[in-house]
């Protein structure tokens, strides 16, 4: 089997949906016993600072008490189906990645208004 280069792996990740990335992270946890998302979140701010304009990732920590409203917003802004949006609301994770800081702040405010707990990375 040919070894993937770092660039090939990153390009493959760019083509994945959020749900597919979550499934990959879960599989890596199971296979290697480590949480690669902790490393990725820690490395993301350093990489974006070097690239120029500051981009943010909107991370759902908790859907809160009004989960239906949060699911509707997730579905609307990501284009995910109902099942995938519900899974994201139930499990948390990245809603949108590498978006301009202004857009991230607006999305954070919209989701917090619906009752979600949001973090910007």
Helices and strands as residue ranges (DSSP letters): H 6-14, H 18-32, H 36-51, E 55-62, H 67-78, H 82-91, E 93-100, H 101-113, E 117-120
